[in-house]
Amino acid sequence: MPIRAEAPCRIDLAGGTLDIHPLYLFLPEACTVNLAIDVTATAVVSDLPGGRTELESQDRGLKAKLSPGGSDQLPKGLELAATIVQRLVPEGGVAVRTRSGSPVGAGLAASSALCVALTSALLLRRGETLVAADLVRLCLDLEAEVLGTPAGCQDHYAALNGGLQEIRFAPGAVEARQLAADLGELRRRMTLVYTGRPRHSGLNNWEVYKAFIDGDENVRSALAEIGYAAVQMAGALCSGDWAAVGSLLAREWRQRKRLSPMIATPAVDALVEEAEKLGGAGKVCGAGGGGCVVLWHDGGGEARQRIGETARRLGATEIEWSPAAQGCRVGRLTKQ
């Protein structure tokens, strides 16, 4: 019987990059705040006879067949799914179909959502369950294996838990907790725009990571400020202080641009500037260098119209979204 799993992507509001071990251990305060959204990644796993393994990414039009224990050549874009299957089903005998609602390289953590969904489906197939922290650790290691660089955990917690959450870090522990905020008001005040230019989070975050570990004072100072902003963001969201949320989003973005000249692009800057003209703010989603921008405004029709006009002039696309209160859902299908 086929197994289907679906996990949400996320908008990171503050504190991205701080979730990469061990950066958060070297900062006075560190947390990450993100919001799961109904742009999702889906994996369907079916049994195949004879130890065969077949992979298909339906949204990207990619297919591959894997030999048991082999090192098959894979189309770019199937490496993560192949790694997950080879680690969890080394004997083969599965067909995997995946689909993502996010544009490629959008900065919405689609690969992590897919990792959580596919891993959850394959674990159910094996009759196994993992507590949240262990599932996140497994997904982190699988992604790092594919990326060749350290990965952060915030995306996996968003995909696993859903909702608006604050992720806190301490030696030996990561704690993700749901924030009680007005999600409808967040939806009304935030516009999500895809610039049309994909980005590679692993590369951007790796450069920042190396600079921090090497003692770059500018990078260390900027990440410390991002940590302060994230902690305050969690409080502002819970209290419904929307003016403070916009101010902290702007503060996070100012500090994030200090991390690398590759984080902002002309399209990102133009969209954020338009939001600022309206009394709002904006920041890139994910590690930057393209992808999506989240724009904060008063929620009125004029703000949405002007942001939409700027997006169209730049060749960018507004992404429709709503908050996703639920995290990963996995179960057996009665029909394929």
DRENKOL-513037 format. One line per 3 residues: for each residue x, y, z of N, C-alpha, C. Coordinates in nm, 3 decimals, padded with zeros to 5 digits. Example, Ala and Ser with C-alpha at 12.3 -4.5 7.8 and 13.67 -1.06 7.14 Angstrom:
// DRENKOL-513037
01.319,-00.569,00.780,01.230,-00.450,00.780,01.320,-00.330,00.780 | 01.285,-00.225,00.708,01.367,-00.106,00.714,01.290,00.003,00.787 $
END
This chain:
// DRENKOL-513037
00.085,-00.119,00.000,00.000,00.000,00.000,00.089,00.125,00.000 | 00.069,00.216,-00.095,00.154,00.336,-00.101,00.143,00.421,00.025 | 00.249,00.493,00.053,00.255,00.585,00.167,00.277,00.725,00.113 $
00.201,00.819,00.164,00.212,00.958,00.121,00.246,01.047,00.240 | 00.342,01.137,00.221,00.376,01.235,00.324,00.384,01.373,00.262 | 00.335,01.471,00.335,00.336,01.610,00.288,00.384,01.700,00.401 $
00.480,01.789,00.370,00.537,01.877,00.472,00.542,02.019,00.419 | 00.521,02.119,00.508,00.518,02.259,00.464,00.656,02.321,00.451 | 00.668,02.416,00.359,00.784,02.503,00.351,00.769,02.612,00.458 $
00.858,02.711,00.457,00.853,02.812,00.562,00.900,02.948,00.511 | 00.854,03.053,00.580,00.911,03.187,00.567,00.994,03.211,00.693 | 01.122,03.238,00.677,01.205,03.266,00.796,01.199,03.416,00.824 $
01.156,03.449,00.944,01.134,03.589,00.981,01.256,03.652,01.046 | 01.331,03.574,01.122,01.449,03.628,01.189,01.535,03.514,01.241 | 01.666,03.536,01.241,01.756,03.440,01.305,01.802,03.326,01.218 $
01.782,03.336,01.086,01.838,03.234,00.999,01.991,03.233,01.008 | 02.052,03.121,00.974,02.196,03.097,00.981,02.240,03.063,01.124 | 02.173,03.121,01.225,02.209,03.093,01.364,02.179,02.948,01.401 $
02.097,02.880,01.320,02.059,02.742,01.351,02.161,02.639,01.306 | 02.275,02.685,01.251,02.379,02.593,01.208,02.475,02.567,01.324 | 02.486,02.443,01.364,02.578,02.407,01.472,02.723,02.428,01.426 $
02.810,02.488,01.511,02.788,02.532,01.649,02.780,02.685,01.661 | 02.739,02.755,01.554,02.744,02.902,01.558,02.669,02.958,01.678 | 02.552,02.901,01.708,02.470,02.957,01.816,02.538,02.947,01.953 $
02.636,02.858,01.967,02.704,02.844,02.096,02.798,02.961,02.125 | 02.833,03.037,02.021,02.931,03.144,02.037,02.867,03.282,02.045 | 02.732,03.286,02.055,02.660,03.414,02.056,02.591,03.435,02.190 $
02.578,03.562,02.234,02.512,03.589,02.362,02.367,03.542,02.366 | 02.295,03.564,02.255,02.157,03.519,02.242,02.138,03.466,02.101 | 02.061,03.359,02.090,02.038,03.302,01.957,01.906,03.229,01.955 $
01.823,03.265,01.861,01.704,03.188,01.831,01.668,03.214,01.686 | 01.580,03.132,01.634,01.531,03.148,01.497,01.380,03.147,01.501 | 01.318,03.238,01.427,01.172,03.247,01.422,01.128,03.225,01.278 $
01.037,03.129,01.259,00.986,03.107,01.123,00.839,03.071,01.125 | 00.779,03.077,01.007,00.636,03.049,00.990,00.618,02.947,00.879 | 00.559,02.833,00.912,00.528,02.732,00.811,00.414,02.781,00.723 $
00.423,02.751,00.593,00.322,02.798,00.498,00.270,02.680,00.415 | 00.155,02.703,00.350,00.090,02.595,00.277,00.147,02.572,00.138 | 00.267,02.618,00.113,00.346,02.575,-00.002,00.420,02.451,00.047 $
00.393,02.335,-00.014,00.436,02.210,00.046,00.523,02.125,-00.047 | 00.589,02.027,00.015,00.661,01.923,-00.058,00.594,01.789,-00.026 | 00.576,01.706,-00.128,00.503,01.580,-00.112,00.588,01.465,-00.162 $
00.583,01.353,-00.092,00.651,01.230,-00.134,00.552,01.114,-00.125 | 00.548,01.034,-00.230,00.467,00.912,-00.231,00.561,00.795,-00.256 | 00.556,00.695,-00.168,00.645,00.579,-00.174,00.562,00.455,-00.199 $
00.600,00.378,-00.302,00.531,00.252,-00.334,00.633,00.140,-00.343 | 00.591,00.018,-00.318,00.680,-00.097,-00.329,00.701,-00.136,-00.474 | 00.823,-00.183,-00.504,00.857,-00.236,-00.636,00.919,-00.375,-00.619 $
00.895,-00.465,-00.712,00.954,-00.599,-00.702,01.101,-00.599,-00.746 | 01.173,-00.700,-00.703,01.306,-00.725,-00.757,01.415,-00.630,-00.712 | 01.396,-00.559,-00.605,01.500,-00.470,-00.556,01.524,-00.347,-00.641 $
01.431,-00.319,-00.732,01.447,-00.200,-00.817,01.411,-00.075,-00.739 | 01.474,00.036,-00.774,01.442,00.166,-00.715,01.422,00.267,-00.827 | 01.310,00.335,-00.823,01.281,00.437,-00.923,01.249,00.569,-00.853 $
01.303,00.677,-00.906,01.281,00.811,-00.852,01.217,00.898,-00.958 | 01.124,00.982,-00.917,01.063,01.078,-01.008,01.032,01.207,-00.935 | 01.083,01.318,-00.986,01.044,01.450,-00.938,00.943,01.505,-01.038 $
00.817,01.505,-00.999,00.712,01.538,-01.094,00.711,01.685,-01.131 | 00.745,01.773,-01.036,00.743,01.916,-01.068,00.862,01.957,-01.154 | 00.973,01.882,-01.148,01.092,01.916,-01.225,01.110,01.830,-01.350 $
01.023,01.731,-01.367,01.030,01.646,-01.485,01.154,01.559,-01.489 | 01.197,01.508,-01.373,01.319,01.428,-01.365,01.285,01.285,-01.324 | 01.357,01.188,-01.383,01.339,01.048,-01.349,01.474,00.979,-01.345 $
01.484,00.874,-01.263,01.607,00.795,-01.257,01.574,00.659,-01.199 | 01.658,00.559,-01.236,01.650,00.426,-01.178,01.783,00.398,-01.110 | 01.776,00.339,-00.990,01.897,00.312,-00.913,01.921,00.163,-00.903 $
02.047,00.125,-00.913,02.086,-00.013,-00.892,02.112,-00.036,-00.743 | 02.081,-00.155,-00.692,02.106,-00.181,-00.549,02.254,-00.162,-00.515 | 02.282,-00.072,-00.421,02.419,-00.049,-00.377,02.508,00.018,-00.479 $
02.450,00.065,-00.590,02.531,00.124,-00.696,02.551,00.273,-00.679 | 02.640,00.329,-00.760,02.664,00.474,-00.760,02.619,00.530,-00.894 | 02.489,00.522,-00.918,02.434,00.561,-01.048,02.449,00.710,-01.072 $
02.464,00.746,-01.200,02.463,00.886,-01.237,02.321,00.939,-01.226 | 02.305,01.049,-01.156,02.173,01.104,-01.132,02.157,01.239,-01.199 | 02.037,01.268,-01.250,02.011,01.405,-01.295,02.021,01.501,-01.177 $
02.076,01.619,-01.200,02.084,01.718,-01.093,01.944,01.751,-01.044 | 01.924,01.742,-00.916,01.793,01.765,-00.858,01.735,01.641,-00.792 | 01.797,01.525,-00.817,01.749,01.402,-00.755,01.847,01.348,-00.651 $
01.956,01.421,-00.626,02.060,01.369,-00.536,02.008,01.347,-00.394 | 01.927,01.442,-00.343,01.879,01.429,-00.206,01.787,01.309,-00.191 | 01.691,01.296,-00.282,01.599,01.182,-00.275,01.675,01.050,-00.285 $
01.774,01.046,-00.374,01.852,00.923,-00.390,01.928,00.889,-00.263 | 01.988,00.990,-00.200,02.063,00.967,-00.076,01.973,00.916,00.035 | 01.855,00.975,00.049,01.761,00.932,00.153,01.720,00.787,00.131 $
01.686,00.753,00.006,01.643,00.616,-00.024,01.756,00.517,-00.001 | 01.876,00.550,-00.047,01.988,00.457,-00.032,02.026,00.436,00.114 | 02.007,00.537,00.198,02.038,00.521,00.341,01.930,00.444,00.415 $
01.804,00.466,00.379,01.694,00.407,00.454,01.640,00.278,00.392 | 01.662,00.260,00.262,01.617,00.138,00.195,01.732,00.085,00.108 | 01.843,00.043,00.170,01.959,00.001,00.091,01.931,-00.120,00.002 $
01.830,-00.200,00.039,01.797,-00.318,-00.041,01.715,-00.283,-00.164 | 01.667,-00.157,-00.173,01.586,-00.116,-00.287,01.443,-00.167,-00.276 | 01.375,-00.167,-00.390,01.238,-00.215,-00.392,01.133,-00.108,-00.367 $
01.165,00.017,-00.404,01.069,00.125,-00.385,01.063,00.215,-00.508 | 00.947,00.271,-00.528,00.928,00.379,-00.626,00.893,00.504,-00.547 | 00.962,00.614,-00.576,00.942,00.740,-00.504,00.901,00.847,-00.602 $
00.788,00.909,-00.576,00.743,01.022,-00.656,00.736,01.143,-00.565 | 00.799,01.253,-00.605,00.798,01.374,-00.524,00.742,01.491,-00.604 | 00.694,01.589,-00.530,00.643,01.712,-00.593,00.660,01.827,-00.495 $
00.706,01.941,-00.545,00.721,02.060,-00.461,00.640,02.173,-00.519 | 00.573,02.246,-00.430,00.498,02.363,-00.473,00.581,02.489,-00.478 | 00.707,02.480,-00.435,00.795,02.597,-00.433,00.878,02.603,-00.559 $
00.903,02.723,-00.613,00.998,02.735,-00.722,01.136,02.686,-00.677 | 01.215,02.638,-00.771,01.349,02.590,-00.738,01.434,02.708,-00.689 | 01.504,02.687,-00.578,01.593,02.791,-00.527,01.521,02.913,-00.474 $
01.400,02.896,-00.422,01.320,03.011,-00.376,01.358,03.057,-00.236 | 01.433,02.976,-00.162,01.466,03.014,-00.024,01.357,02.985,00.075 | 01.263,02.898,00.038,01.152,02.862,00.126,01.173,02.727,00.193 $
01.293,02.672,00.180,01.330,02.544,00.245,01.255,02.426,00.186 | 01.233,02.427,00.055,01.161,02.317,-00.008,01.239,02.186,00.001 | 01.372,02.192,-00.009,01.450,02.068,-00.002,01.441,02.005,00.137 $
01.439,02.089,00.240,01.426,02.036,00.376,01.286,01.981,00.400 | 01.184,02.047,00.346,01.048,01.995,00.358,01.037,01.860,00.288 | 01.100,01.849,00.171,01.100,01.722,00.099,01.174,01.615,00.180 $
01.286,01.654,00.239,01.365,01.560,00.319,01.281,01.505,00.435 | 01.210,01.593,00.505,01.125,01.551,00.617,01.013,01.460,00.567 | 00.949,01.498,00.455,00.837,01.419,00.403,00.884,01.280,00.359 $
00.989,01.274,00.279,01.035,01.145,00.227,01.090,01.057,00.338 | 01.166,01.116,00.429,01.219,01.038,00.541,01.107,00.982,00.627 | 01.005,01.064,00.653,00.891,01.019,00.733,00.818,00.905,00.665 $
00.800,00.915,00.533,00.731,00.809,00.458,00.811,00.679,00.462 | 00.941,00.686,00.444,01.023,00.565,00.443,01.034,00.503,00.582 | 01.035,00.585,00.685,01.036,00.531,00.821,00.905,00.457,00.851 $
00.792,00.515,00.806,00.664,00.447,00.825,00.665,00.314,00.750 | 00.720,00.311,00.633,00.730,00.186,00.555,00.807,00.080,00.633 | 00.910,00.123,00.707,00.990,00.031,00.787,00.927,-00.001,00.922 $
00.815,00.066,00.952,00.750,00.044,01.079,00.822,00.110,01.194 | 00.895,00.219,01.166,00.973,00.288,01.267,00.920,00.429,01.291 | 00.941,00.479,01.409,00.912,00.618,01.441,01.031,00.677,01.514 $
01.051,00.805,01.499,01.157,00.877,01.567,01.099,00.997,01.638 | 01.151,01.030,01.754,01.110,01.154,01.819,01.161,01.270,01.733 | 01.101,01.387,01.753,01.128,01.500,01.665,01.277,01.532,01.654 $
01.347,01.537,01.768,01.488,01.575,01.766,01.571,01.475,01.685 | 01.538,01.346,01.696,01.614,01.245,01.622,01.582,01.249,01.473 | 01.456,01.276,01.439,01.421,01.288,01.298,01.490,01.408,01.235 $
01.492,01.520,01.307,01.561,01.638,01.255,01.710,01.610,01.239 | 01.772,01.544,01.336,01.914,01.512,01.326,01.942,01.424,01.205 | 01.857,01.324,01.181,01.874,01.238,01.065,01.864,01.319,00.936 $
01.763,01.405,00.926,01.747,01.487,00.805,01.864,01.583,00.787 | 01.912,01.641,00.896,02.029,01.730,00.889,02.149,01.658,00.830 | 02.174,01.537,00.879,02.290,01.462,00.832,02.274,01.422,00.685 $
02.154,01.383,00.645,02.132,01.345,00.506,02.152,01.465,00.413 | 02.100,01.582,00.453,02.118,01.701,00.369,02.264,01.745,00.363 | 02.332,01.741,00.478,02.473,01.780,00.480,02.556,01.689,00.391 $
02.520,01.561,00.388,02.590,01.466,00.302,02.579,01.506,00.155 | 02.462,01.554,00.116,02.440,01.593,-00.023,02.503,01.729,-00.052 | 02.485,01.825,00.040,02.537,01.961,00.019,02.689,01.967,00.026 $
02.746,01.884,00.111,02.890,01.893,00.135,02.925,02.006,00.228 | 02.827,02.066,00.294,02.846,02.175,00.390,02.752,02.153,00.508 | 02.777,02.218,00.623,02.684,02.206,00.736,02.546,02.261,00.701 $
02.445,02.202,00.760,02.307,02.246,00.737,02.246,02.293,00.869 | 02.148,02.382,00.859,02.078,02.431,00.976,01.951,02.352,01.001 | 01.898,02.361,01.123,01.784,02.278,01.162,01.649,02.347,01.154 $
01.646,02.480,01.136,01.517,02.549,01.146,01.417,02.502,01.042 | 01.464,02.471,00.922,01.374,02.431,00.814,01.305,02.299,00.846 | 01.378,02.208,00.906,01.322,02.077,00.937,01.218,02.086,01.048 $
01.243,02.172,01.146,01.144,02.190,01.252,01.016,02.253,01.198 | 01.030,02.348,01.105,00.911,02.407,01.044,00.832,02.301,00.968 | 00.901,02.219,00.890,00.835,02.114,00.813,00.771,02.010,00.904 $
00.834,01.979,01.014,00.785,01.875,01.104,00.670,01.924,01.192 | 00.679,02.049,01.242,00.583,02.099,01.341,00.474,02.188,01.285 | 00.504,02.263,01.178,00.410,02.361,01.128,00.396,02.480,01.222 $
00.310,02.574,01.185,00.281,02.688,01.269,00.391,02.792,01.273 | 00.373,02.887,01.364,00.474,02.991,01.390,00.555,02.945,01.509 | 00.687,02.939,01.494,00.765,02.884,01.602,00.894,02.960,01.626 $
00.937,02.949,01.750,01.066,03.000,01.793,01.153,02.879,01.825 | 01.273,02.877,01.770,01.366,02.767,01.795,01.482,02.823,01.876 | 01.500,02.769,01.997,01.605,02.814,02.087,01.716,02.709,02.093 $
01.838,02.756,02.114,01.953,02.667,02.111,02.030,02.678,02.242 | 02.077,02.564,02.291,02.161,02.559,02.411,02.254,02.439,02.397 | 02.362,02.435,02.470,02.450,02.319,02.463,02.374,02.189,02.489 $
02.378,02.100,02.394,02.313,01.971,02.411,02.164,01.969,02.385 | 02.105,02.081,02.346,01.959,02.083,02.330,01.916,02.189,02.230 | 01.815,02.153,02.152,01.744,02.248,02.066,01.596,02.237,02.102 $
01.533,02.349,02.129,01.392,02.349,02.169,01.311,02.433,02.071 | 01.212,02.371,02.011,01.121,02.441,01.920,00.986,02.454,01.989 | 00.935,02.578,02.000,00.805,02.598,02.065,00.716,02.685,01.978 $
00.588,02.654,01.979,00.491,02.729,01.902,00.465,02.865,01.968 | 00.458,02.968,01.886,00.427,03.103,01.934,00.278,03.132,01.913 | 00.214,03.186,02.014,00.072,03.220,02.006,00.059,03.360,01.949 $
00.037,03.369,01.819,00.023,03.498,01.751,-00.094,03.490,01.654 | -00.137,03.604,01.607,-00.249,03.613,01.513,-00.198,03.581,01.373 | -00.213,03.456,01.330,-00.161,03.414,01.201,-00.236,03.481,01.086 $
-00.363,03.511,01.106,-00.440,03.580,01.003,-00.385,03.719,00.978 | -00.344,03.788,01.085,-00.287,03.921,01.070,-00.151,03.913,01.001 | -00.074,03.810,01.032,00.053,03.791,00.962,00.030,03.771,00.813 $
-00.071,03.691,00.780,-00.100,03.669,00.637,-00.140,03.800,00.570 | -00.216,03.883,00.639,-00.263,04.008,00.579,-00.150,04.107,00.558 | -00.049,04.104,00.645,00.057,04.204,00.643,00.182,04.160,00.565 $
00.187,04.037,00.518,00.307,03.990,00.449,00.276,03.948,00.306 | 00.359,03.997,00.215,00.351,03.957,00.075,00.479,03.882,00.041 | 00.464,03.771,-00.028,00.578,03.686,-00.064,00.599,03.696,-00.215 $
00.720,03.733,-00.255,00.751,03.754,-00.398,00.873,03.671,-00.436 | 00.861,03.598,-00.546,00.975,03.523,-00.601,01.041,03.609,-00.707 | 01.170,03.638,-00.687,01.241,03.727,-00.778,01.265,03.667,-00.915 $
01.254,03.535,-00.926,01.282,03.469,-01.053,01.425,03.421,-01.065 | 01.508,03.458,-00.967,01.647,03.415,-00.969,01.669,03.315,-00.856 | 01.699,03.188,-00.889,01.725,03.090,-00.784,01.851,03.124,-00.707 $
01.862,03.070,-00.586,01.982,03.088,-00.506,02.025,02.953,-00.451 | 02.147,02.947,-00.397,02.201,02.824,-00.340,02.236,02.851,-00.195 | 02.148,02.809,-00.104,02.167,02.842,00.037,02.294,02.780,00.093 $
02.330,02.660,00.046,02.448,02.596,00.099,02.574,02.677,00.076 | 02.585,02.738,-00.042,02.704,02.816,-00.072,02.709,02.943,00.011 | 02.600,03.019,00.016,02.600,03.145,00.092,02.624,03.120,00.240 $
02.554,03.023,00.297,02.570,02.996,00.439,02.710,02.943,00.471 | 02.767,02.868,00.379,02.901,02.814,00.402,03.005,02.926,00.409 | 02.991,03.027,00.323,03.085,03.139,00.327,03.073,03.215,00.459 $
02.949,03.236,00.504,02.928,03.303,00.633,02.982,03.218,00.747 | 02.954,03.090,00.742,03.000,02.997,00.845,03.153,03.001,00.857 | 03.221,02.991,00.745,03.367,02.993,00.748,03.420,03.124,00.803 $
03.360,03.236,00.760,03.406,03.366,00.808,03.388,03.378,00.959 | 03.275,03.329,01.011,03.249,03.335,01.155,03.354,03.253,01.231 | 03.374,03.129,01.188,03.468,03.041,01.256,03.610,03.097,01.248 $
03.642,03.164,01.137,03.775,03.222,01.120,03.794,03.351,01.199 | 03.688,03.399,01.265,03.700,03.515,01.351,03.674,03.648,01.285 | 03.605,03.649,01.171,03.572,03.774,01.104,03.480,03.857,01.196 $
03.531,03.971,01.245,03.458,04.050,01.343,03.330,04.109,01.286 | 03.330,04.145,01.158,03.209,04.199,01.096,03.099,04.095,01.093 | 03.133,03.973,01.053,03.034,03.866,01.047,02.986,03.830,01.186 $
03.077,03.822,01.282,03.038,03.787,01.419,02.946,03.894,01.479 | 02.979,04.020,01.455,02.896,04.128,01.506,02.758,04.126,01.443 | 02.751,04.105,01.310,02.623,04.103,01.240,02.535,03.988,01.289 $
02.593,03.870,01.308,02.514,03.756,01.355,02.468,03.775,01.499 | 02.549,03.841,01.580,02.505,03.872,01.716,02.384,03.964,01.714 | 02.386,04.065,01.626,02.272,04.157,01.614,02.149,04.084,01.561 $
02.171,03.992,01.468,02.060,03.911,01.416,01.999,03.828,01.528 | 02.084,03.776,01.616,02.035,03.699,01.730,01.948,03.783,01.823 | 01.992,03.906,01.853,01.912,03.996,01.937,01.778,04.025,01.870 $
01.781,04.054,01.740,01.658,04.087,01.669,01.560,03.971,01.671 | 01.611,03.848,01.657,01.524,03.731,01.656,01.456,03.710,01.790 | 01.531,03.726,01.898,01.473,03.711,02.032,01.361,03.813,02.052 $
01.384,03.937,02.013,01.282,04.041,02.028,01.165,04.018,01.933 | 01.192,03.961,01.816,01.086,03.932,01.720,00.984,03.835,01.780 | 01.032,03.734,01.848,00.941,03.636,01.908,00.846,03.706,02.006 $
00.898,03.795,02.088,00.813,03.867,02.183,00.715,03.960,02.114 | 00.759,04.030,02.011,00.671,04.123,01.940,00.557,04.051,01.871 | 00.584,03.933,01.815,00.480,03.856,01.750,00.375,03.810,01.851 $
00.419,03.764,01.966,00.325,03.715,02.067,00.238,03.827,02.124 | 00.295,03.948,02.134,00.219,04.060,02.190,00.139,04.134,02.084 | 00.155,04.098,01.958,00.083,04.167,01.851,00.131,04.307,01.826 $
00.257,04.334,01.857,00.316,04.466,01.833,00.367,04.469,01.689 | 00.275,04.499,01.597,00.309,04.486,01.455,00.410,04.590,01.410 | 00.409,04.707,01.470,00.510,04.808,01.437,00.649,04.757,01.473 $
00.659,04.693,01.588,00.788,04.638,01.630,00.831,04.523,01.539 | 00.736,04.441,01.495,00.769,04.331,01.404,00.833,04.385,01.277 | 00.769,04.491,01.218,00.826,04.551,01.098,00.963,04.609,01.122 $
00.980,04.677,01.235,01.110,04.737,01.268,01.217,04.631,01.285 | 01.183,04.519,01.348,01.280,04.412,01.371,01.313,04.337,01.242 | 01.214,04.326,01.154,01.241,04.265,01.023,01.343,04.349,00.946 $
01.323,04.481,00.952,01.417,04.572,00.886,01.555,04.563,00.950 | 01.559,04.554,01.082,01.687,04.544,01.152,01.759,04.415,01.114 | 01.685,04.305,01.108,01.745,04.177,01.069,01.807,04.187,00.930 $
01.734,04.251,00.839,01.781,04.262,00.701,01.905,04.350,00.690 | 01.910,04.458,00.765,02.030,04.544,00.762,02.153,04.466,00.806 | 02.137,04.388,00.911,02.251,04.310,00.960,02.285,04.195,00.866 $
02.185,04.134,00.808,02.211,04.021,00.718,02.289,04.064,00.596 | 02.263,04.183,00.545,02.337,04.231,00.428,02.484,04.251,00.459 | 02.519,04.269,00.586,02.659,04.284,00.623,02.737,04.154,00.608 $
02.666,04.042,00.605,02.733,03.912,00.606,02.807,03.883,00.476 | 02.754,03.931,00.365,02.815,03.903,00.235,02.757,03.996,00.130 | 02.839,04.043,00.036,02.785,04.126,-00.073,02.697,04.047,-00.169 $
02.696,03.914,-00.156,02.618,03.830,-00.245,02.474,03.809,-00.197 | 02.441,03.856,-00.077,02.309,03.828,-00.020,02.199,03.910,-00.085 | 02.224,04.038,-00.110,02.125,04.123,-00.176,02.147,04.121,-00.327 $
02.040,04.137,-00.402,02.046,04.151,-00.547,01.967,04.276,-00.584 | 01.984,04.329,-00.706,01.906,04.448,-00.745,01.756,04.429,-00.730 | 01.705,04.310,-00.766,01.561,04.287,-00.754,01.517,04.283,-00.608 $
01.597,04.218,-00.524,01.565,04.214,-00.381,01.563,04.355,-00.323 | 01.666,04.433,-00.353,01.674,04.569,-00.301,01.557,04.654,-00.349 | 01.518,04.640,-00.475,01.408,04.721,-00.528,01.277,04.688,-00.458 $
01.252,04.560,-00.432,01.129,04.519,-00.365,01.126,04.568,-00.220 | 01.239,04.553,-00.150,01.245,04.599,-00.011,01.229,04.751,-00.004 | 01.291,04.824,-00.098,01.279,04.970,-00.100,01.134,05.013,-00.120 $
01.060,04.942,-00.204,00.919,04.976,-00.225,00.840,04.956,-00.097 | 00.866,04.846,-00.025,00.798,04.825,00.102,00.833,04.934,00.203 | 00.960,04.976,00.204,01.003,05.081,00.296,00.936,05.214,00.265 $
00.914,05.244,00.137,00.844,05.366,00.099,00.702,05.368,00.153 | 00.647,05.249,00.173,00.511,05.237,00.225,00.508,05.228,00.377 | 00.624,05.250,00.437,00.632,05.243,00.582,00.654,05.102,00.634 $
00.688,05.010,00.546,00.707,04.871,00.585,00.853,04.830,00.583 | 00.875,04.702,00.556,01.010,04.646,00.558,01.011,04.519,00.474 | 01.127,04.462,00.459,01.138,04.337,00.384,01.272,04.272,00.408 $
01.280,04.147,00.374,01.406,04.073,00.382,01.399,03.954,00.288 | 01.515,03.908,00.249,01.523,03.792,00.163,01.489,03.668,00.245 | 01.433,03.568,00.181,01.407,03.440,00.248,01.528,03.348,00.228 $
01.562,03.274,00.330,01.677,03.185,00.318,01.807,03.262,00.323 | 01.907,03.208,00.255,02.043,03.261,00.266,02.068,03.381,00.176 | 01.978,03.411,00.084,01.997,03.527,-00.001,02.063,03.495,-00.134 $
02.089,03.601,-00.211,02.144,03.584,-00.345,02.038,03.561,-00.450 | 01.913,03.588,-00.415,01.802,03.564,-00.507,01.688,03.499,-00.430 | 01.608,03.422,-00.500,01.498,03.352,-00.435,01.382,03.443,-00.401 $
01.319,03.419,-00.286,01.200,03.493,-00.246,01.233,03.606,-00.149 | 01.146,03.705,-00.147,01.151,03.817,-00.054,01.018,03.823,00.018 | 01.023,03.837,00.152,00.901,03.860,00.228,00.895,04.009,00.259 $
00.779,04.070,00.228,00.761,04.214,00.241,00.652,04.243,00.343 | 00.686,04.326,00.440,00.596,04.360,00.551,00.533,04.496,00.525 | 00.401,04.505,00.542,00.330,04.631,00.516,00.207,04.639,00.605 $
00.125,04.741,00.584,00.010,04.761,00.672,-00.108,04.672,00.637 | -00.096,04.593,00.532,-00.202,04.501,00.495,-00.310,04.561,00.408 | -00.300,04.689,00.377,-00.402,04.755,00.296,-00.388,04.725,00.148 $
-00.495,04.758,00.075,-00.497,04.731,-00.068,-00.393,04.810,-00.146 | -00.367,04.935,-00.106,-00.270,05.017,-00.178,-00.130,04.957,-00.168 | -00.094,04.911,-00.049,00.039,04.852,-00.032,00.054,04.729,-00.119 $
-00.046,04.642,-00.119,-00.038,04.521,-00.200,-00.031,04.555,-00.348 | -00.106,04.655,-00.390,-00.106,04.693,-00.531,00.030,04.746,-00.574 | 00.088,04.834,-00.494,00.217,04.892,-00.531,00.328,04.789,-00.529 $
00.325,04.699,-00.433,00.425,04.592,-00.429,00.408,04.500,-00.549 | 00.282,04.470,-00.584,00.256,04.387,-00.701,00.305,04.451,-00.829 | 00.285,04.583,-00.843,00.331,04.654,-00.962,00.483,04.652,-00.971 $
00.550,04.672,-00.858,00.697,04.667,-00.858,00.744,04.528,-00.895 | 00.679,04.424,-00.843,00.718,04.287,-00.874,00.705,04.260,-01.023 | 00.593,04.301,-01.083,00.573,04.277,-01.226,00.674,04.352,-01.310 $
00.708,04.475,-01.270,00.808,04.552,-01.344,00.944,04.484,-01.343 | 00.974,04.415,-01.234,01.102,04.347,-01.221,01.100,04.206,-01.280 | 00.986,04.163,-01.329,00.974,04.026,-01.379,00.961,03.925,-01.268 $
00.925,03.970,-01.149,00.909,03.882,-01.033,00.763,03.836,-01.024 | 00.738,03.736,-00.937,00.606,03.675,-00.927,00.562,03.668,-00.782 | 00.442,03.716,-00.753,00.388,03.703,-00.619,00.342,03.560,-00.596 $
00.377,03.504,-00.481,00.339,03.368,-00.445,00.223,03.372,-00.347 | 00.115,03.305,-00.382,00.001,03.296,-00.291,00.033,03.197,-00.180 | 00.000,03.233,-00.057,00.031,03.146,00.055,-00.063,03.175,00.171 $
-00.070,03.081,00.262,-00.138,03.098,00.389,-00.057,03.025,00.495 | -00.072,03.063,00.622,-00.002,02.990,00.727,-00.044,02.843,00.729 | 00.050,02.755,00.759,00.022,02.612,00.772,00.030,02.575,00.920 $
-00.085,02.555,00.982,-00.087,02.525,01.125,-00.033,02.386,01.155 | -00.046,02.295,01.057,-00.001,02.157,01.076,00.135,02.136,01.011 | 00.212,02.048,01.072,00.339,02.007,01.013,00.322,01.885,00.925 $
00.425,01.805,00.916,00.426,01.690,00.826,00.312,01.593,00.857 | 00.241,01.553,00.752,00.136,01.454,00.764,00.174,01.333,00.680 | 00.167,01.215,00.739,00.210,01.094,00.670,00.110,00.982,00.698 $
00.080,00.903,00.594,-00.014,00.793,00.614,-00.019,00.704,00.491 | -00.082,00.592,00.506,-00.097,00.497,00.396,-00.219,00.533,00.312 | -00.206,00.516,00.182,-00.313,00.549,00.088,-00.395,00.425,00.060 $
-00.526,00.443,00.052,-00.613,00.331,00.015,-00.613,00.314,-00.136 | -00.584,00.425,-00.209,-00.574,00.420,-00.354,-00.447,00.491,-00.396 | -00.382,00.441,-00.501,-00.259,00.506,-00.550,-00.294,00.622,-00.642 $
END
